[in-house]
């Protein structure tokens, strides 16, 4: 690994600050809508799941990097809040699937629109930091 320069540390700090500002924005927007950041993550993981079926609790725990029992607890709270619903998979009764409710869908849509706006402001500030890093890294990055 090459020696890091003062400029490398400056770029790392700027990038980290940008990511933290974005995450803070996500958390505060979720709070304004009356949900927790973890509930927002569940909504996004359910809605963004690429499979043909609704995601299973196991798939959601993989998205969120949580243990199965922790994911179940979060799903319990999200279900009580009216954000998601769950059911046993009719093809495999060991599998529990999760879908958004109308309320969950509405909250996710409002949050996602605000987050896309924030990303459109943040990306132009972060892109030069990444471009500089990739230029400096040369052909070893491919």
Secondary structure, 3 states (H helix, E strand, C coil): CCCCCHHHHHHHHHHHHHHHHHHHHHHHHHHHCCCCHHHHHHHHHHHHCCCCCCCEHHHHHHHHCCCHHHHHHHHHHHHHCCCEEEEEECCEEEEEEEEECHHHHHHHHHHHHHHHHHHHHHHHHHHHHHHHHHHHHHHHHC
